[in-house]
């Protein structure tokens, strides 16, 4: 029996769909009361897991505090700290209740915000988190490894980059909106490289981590094979949407100053800087390759987006 914590989130819903297709039993767990899900309320140091984790062999942990930029309030920090304590308790309780494996979805941001030209992150890259969100992920990774050492709970950590697909929100949804609006954009000539991963490929890999002993104790960086520039990604999205988009070029320093002055430097970094993952070791260790190509995945995502907008 599997348990998906955060099952009603973007990635969690896709894993539920995959397990349904495979006719595999699982418990869909949510913080909130949602029809079809088992609610546990807030995940903190007081959460009672006795009934929820009964007969569960493997936990997929997808629940996470929302990534909020430029937030340093004491309330937000305390909320993150409570989440970390909640995951620590969950891991100890899981071991006590007979759970064998704990698969934790972390983030590539644990390794850093971007990679210099001709550089990449790999499974051997050290932690170098920069903001509260990534620091919380890094701290949670360390805690889970300590729990594993103390209890024997099998820990698997997965660090994906930007995840996209039907149901996506935040940054990728913004790219879809930009491409769909057909407005000229000053994003031509961006020669960066960004690793991304289709949600279908990610949940397929996550599922493999539940099946294979090769995954035990590993930290995997996982992305689709070929990084892509921001400008090329927008062009491919527009083609998938059957929209014609015009990209023109403005000197980067001018764009940087514009984003900086409006307090959106983080958006500039995502558009213009590189973040490249080398997943070859992950592919080799798990004898796994992504099943869906970028072109196919964008077509599926575009179809969902157009249907959503039509509704």
C-alpha positions as CSV (number, residue, x, y, z in Angstrom):
1,X,0.0,0.0,0.0
2,X,1.2,3.5,-0.9
3,X,0.4,6.8,0.8
4,X,0.6,10.0,-1.1
5,X,1.0,13.0,1.1
6,X,0.0,16.1,-0.8
7,X,-2.1,14.0,-3.1
8,X,-4.4,16.9,-4.1
9,X,-1.5,19.1,-5.4
10,X,-0.3,19.4,-8.9
11,X,2.3,16.5,-8.8
12,X,0.3,14.4,-6.4
13,X,-2.8,14.3,-8.6
14,X,-0.7,13.1,-11.5
15,X,0.8,10.3,-9.4
16,X,-2.7,9.3,-8.3
17,X,-3.7,9.1,-12.0
18,X,-0.7,6.9,-12.7
19,X,-1.4,4.5,-9.8
20,X,-5.1,4.4,-10.9
21,X,-4.0,3.3,-14.4
22,X,-1.9,0.6,-12.9
23,X,-4.7,-0.5,-10.6
24,X,-2.5,0.0,-7.5
25,X,-4.0,0.7,-4.1
26,X,-3.0,3.9,-2.3
27,X,-4.1,6.4,0.2
28,X,-4.5,9.9,-1.0
29,X,-3.7,12.2,1.9
30,X,-4.4,15.9,2.1
31,X,-4.1,18.7,4.7
32,X,-7.5,20.0,3.8
33,X,-10.8,18.2,3.8
34,X,-11.4,17.2,0.2
35,X,-13.8,14.6,-1.1
36,X,-12.0,11.5,-2.0
37,X,-8.9,12.3,0.2
38,X,-8.0,11.4,3.8
39,X,-7.5,14.6,5.7
40,X,-4.8,14.9,8.4
41,X,-5.1,18.7,9.0
42,X,-1.9,20.6,9.5
43,X,1.2,18.5,9.2
44,X,3.1,19.4,12.4
45,X,4.8,17.8,15.4
46,X,1.4,16.9,16.8
47,X,-0.2,15.2,13.8
48,X,-1.6,11.7,14.5
49,X,-0.6,9.3,11.8
50,X,-1.7,6.0,13.4
51,X,-4.7,5.3,11.2
52,X,-3.5,7.0,8.1
53,X,-0.3,5.0,7.8
54,X,-1.8,1.7,8.8
55,X,-0.6,-1.1,6.3
56,X,1.4,1.5,4.3
57,X,4.7,0.3,2.8
58,X,5.9,3.4,1.0
59,X,5.2,7.1,1.5
60,X,5.4,9.7,-1.3
61,X,5.8,13.1,0.3
62,X,4.8,15.9,-2.0
63,X,3.3,18.3,0.5
64,X,5.3,21.5,0.8
65,X,5.0,25.1,2.0
66,X,4.3,27.3,-1.0
67,X,7.3,29.0,-2.4
68,X,6.9,32.7,-1.6
69,X,9.5,35.1,-3.0
70,X,11.1,37.8,-0.8
71,X,9.2,36.8,2.3
72,X,11.1,37.0,5.6
73,X,8.3,37.5,8.1
74,X,8.6,35.8,11.4
75,X,5.2,34.2,10.8
76,X,6.4,32.7,7.5
77,X,9.6,31.4,9.0
78,X,7.8,29.9,11.9
79,X,5.4,28.2,9.5
80,X,8.3,26.6,7.6
81,X,9.9,25.5,10.8
82,X,6.7,23.8,11.9
83,X,6.6,22.0,8.5
84,X,10.1,20.7,9.1
85,X,9.2,19.5,12.5
86,X,6.1,17.9,11.1
87,X,8.1,15.9,8.5
88,X,10.5,14.8,11.2
89,X,7.7,13.5,13.3
90,X,6.1,11.8,10.2
91,X,9.3,10.0,9.4
92,X,9.7,8.7,13.0
93,X,6.1,7.7,13.1
94,X,6.3,6.0,9.7
95,X,9.1,3.8,10.9
96,X,7.3,3.0,14.2
97,X,4.2,2.0,12.2
98,X,6.0,-0.3,9.8
99,X,6.5,1.9,6.8
100,X,9.6,0.8,4.8
101,X,10.3,3.6,2.4
102,X,9.9,7.3,2.4
103,X,10.3,9.2,-0.9
104,X,10.7,12.9,-0.5
105,X,10.3,15.4,-3.3
106,X,12.8,18.1,-2.7
107,X,14.0,20.8,-5.2
108,X,16.9,21.5,-7.4
109,X,17.1,24.9,-5.5
110,X,18.8,23.0,-2.7
111,X,21.9,23.0,-5.0
112,X,21.6,26.7,-5.9
113,X,19.7,29.2,-7.9
114,X,21.6,28.9,-11.2
115,X,24.6,27.3,-12.9
116,X,27.4,29.3,-14.6
117,X,28.0,28.8,-18.4
118,X,29.2,25.3,-19.2
119,X,28.5,24.1,-15.7
120,X,25.7,21.8,-14.3
121,X,24.3,20.3,-11.2
122,X,24.6,16.5,-10.7
123,X,23.9,13.9,-8.1
124,X,27.2,14.8,-6.5
125,X,26.5,18.5,-6.2
126,X,26.6,19.8,-2.6
127,X,23.8,21.7,-1.0
128,X,24.0,25.5,-1.5
129,X,20.5,26.9,-0.8
130,X,19.9,30.6,-1.1
131,X,16.4,31.4,0.2
132,X,14.0,30.3,2.9
133,X,12.2,27.8,0.7
134,X,15.4,26.0,-0.5
135,X,17.0,26.1,3.0
136,X,13.9,24.4,4.4
137,X,14.2,21.7,1.8
138,X,17.9,21.3,2.5
139,X,17.3,21.0,6.2
140,X,14.5,18.5,5.7
141,X,16.8,16.3,3.6
142,X,19.4,16.3,6.4
143,X,16.8,15.4,9.0
144,X,15.4,12.5,6.9
145,X,18.9,11.1,6.5
146,X,19.4,11.2,10.2
147,X,16.1,9.5,10.9
148,X,17.1,6.8,8.3
149,X,20.3,6.2,10.2
150,X,18.5,5.9,13.5
151,X,15.6,3.8,12.4
152,X,16.4,2.0,9.1
153,X,13.7,3.8,7.2
154,X,14.6,3.7,3.6
155,X,14.9,7.3,2.3
156,X,14.9,8.4,-1.3
157,X,15.3,12.1,-2.1
158,X,14.4,13.6,-5.5
159,X,15.4,17.1,-6.6
160,X,13.5,18.2,-9.8
161,X,13.7,21.5,-11.6
162,X,10.6,23.4,-12.9
163,X,7.8,20.8,-13.4
164,X,5.2,21.4,-16.1
165,X,2.2,19.7,-17.5
166,X,-1.6,19.8,-17.3
167,X,-2.7,21.6,-14.1
168,X,0.6,23.5,-13.8
169,X,0.5,26.9,-12.0
170,X,3.0,29.7,-11.2
171,X,5.9,30.3,-13.6
172,X,5.1,27.9,-16.4
173,X,1.5,29.0,-16.4
174,X,2.8,32.5,-16.8
175,X,4.7,31.4,-19.9
176,X,1.6,29.8,-21.3
177,X,-0.3,33.0,-20.8
178,X,2.4,35.1,-22.5
179,X,2.5,32.8,-25.5
180,X,-1.3,32.7,-25.7
181,X,-1.7,36.5,-25.6
182,X,0.5,36.9,-28.8
183,X,2.0,40.1,-27.5
184,X,5.5,40.9,-28.8
185,X,8.0,40.0,-26.1
186,X,11.6,41.4,-25.5
187,X,13.0,37.9,-25.0
188,X,14.8,37.1,-28.3
189,X,18.4,36.1,-28.2
190,X,18.4,34.6,-24.7
191,X,21.2,32.0,-24.9
192,X,20.7,30.5,-21.5
193,X,19.8,26.8,-20.7
194,X,17.1,25.7,-18.3
195,X,16.4,22.1,-17.3
196,X,12.7,21.3,-16.9
197,X,10.7,18.1,-16.4
198,X,7.3,17.0,-17.6
199,X,5.1,15.9,-14.7
200,X,4.3,12.6,-16.4
201,X,8.0,11.8,-16.6
202,X,8.5,12.8,-13.0
203,X,5.8,10.7,-11.5
204,X,6.9,7.7,-13.6
205,X,10.4,8.1,-12.1
206,X,9.0,8.5,-8.6
207,X,7.0,5.3,-9.0
208,X,10.2,3.5,-10.1
209,X,11.9,4.7,-6.9
210,X,9.2,2.9,-4.9
211,X,9.9,-0.4,-6.8
212,X,13.7,-0.5,-7.0
213,X,16.2,-1.2,-4.3
214,X,18.7,0.8,-6.3
215,X,16.9,3.9,-5.1
216,X,17.4,3.3,-1.4
217,X,19.5,6.0,0.3
218,X,20.0,7.9,-2.9
219,X,19.6,11.6,-3.8
220,X,18.5,12.0,-7.4
221,X,18.6,15.0,-9.6
222,X,16.1,14.4,-12.4
223,X,15.2,16.4,-15.5
224,X,14.2,15.8,-19.1
225,X,17.2,15.1,-21.2
226,X,17.8,18.4,-23.1
227,X,17.9,21.8,-21.4
228,X,16.3,24.6,-23.4
229,X,16.7,28.4,-23.6
230,X,13.8,30.6,-22.4
231,X,13.2,32.1,-25.9
232,X,13.1,28.6,-27.5
233,X,10.8,27.3,-24.9
234,X,8.4,30.2,-25.5
235,X,8.5,29.6,-29.2
236,X,7.8,25.9,-28.7
237,X,4.9,26.7,-26.4
238,X,3.4,29.1,-29.0
239,X,3.6,26.4,-31.7
240,X,1.9,24.0,-29.4
241,X,-0.9,26.6,-28.8
242,X,-1.0,27.2,-32.5
243,X,-0.2,30.9,-31.9
244,X,2.3,33.1,-33.7
245,X,4.5,35.0,-31.3
246,X,7.0,37.8,-32.0
247,X,10.1,38.0,-30.0
248,X,12.4,41.0,-30.2
249,X,15.7,41.8,-28.4
250,X,16.4,44.5,-25.8
251,X,19.9,44.8,-24.2
252,X,20.0,42.6,-21.1
253,X,21.2,45.4,-18.9
254,X,18.1,47.4,-19.6
255,X,15.8,44.5,-18.9
256,X,17.8,43.8,-15.7
257,X,17.3,47.3,-14.5
258,X,13.6,47.2,-15.3
259,X,13.0,44.0,-13.4
260,X,15.2,45.3,-10.5
261,X,13.4,48.6,-10.2
262,X,10.0,46.9,-10.0
263,X,11.3,44.4,-7.4
264,X,11.2,41.4,-9.8
265,X,14.9,40.5,-10.0
266,X,14.0,36.8,-9.3
267,X,11.9,36.7,-12.5
268,X,14.8,38.1,-14.5
269,X,17.0,35.4,-13.1
270,X,14.6,32.7,-14.1
271,X,14.2,34.1,-17.6
272,X,17.9,34.9,-18.4
273,X,20.2,32.8,-16.2
274,X,20.9,29.1,-16.7
275,X,20.0,26.2,-14.5
276,X,21.2,22.9,-16.0
277,X,20.9,19.4,-14.5
278,X,22.9,16.5,-15.7
279,X,20.6,13.5,-15.1
280,X,22.8,10.8,-16.8
281,X,23.9,9.3,-13.5
282,X,20.2,9.1,-12.4
283,X,19.2,7.5,-15.7
284,X,22.1,5.0,-15.4
285,X,21.6,4.1,-11.7
286,X,17.8,3.5,-12.2
287,X,18.0,2.1,-15.7
288,X,15.3,4.6,-16.6
289,X,14.6,7.2,-19.3
290,X,11.8,9.7,-19.7
291,X,9.0,8.3,-21.8
292,X,7.5,11.6,-23.1
293,X,9.5,14.0,-25.3
294,X,9.4,17.8,-24.8
295,X,7.3,18.2,-28.0
296,X,4.7,15.6,-26.9
297,X,4.6,17.0,-23.4
298,X,4.0,20.6,-24.6
299,X,1.2,19.4,-26.9
300,X,-0.5,17.7,-24.0
301,X,0.0,20.7,-21.8
302,X,-1.3,23.1,-24.5
303,X,-4.4,21.0,-25.0
304,X,-5.2,21.2,-21.3
305,X,-4.5,24.9,-21.2
306,X,-6.7,25.7,-24.2
307,X,-9.6,23.6,-22.8
308,X,-9.3,25.3,-19.4
309,X,-9.4,28.7,-21.0
310,X,-12.4,27.7,-23.2
311,X,-14.3,26.7,-20.1
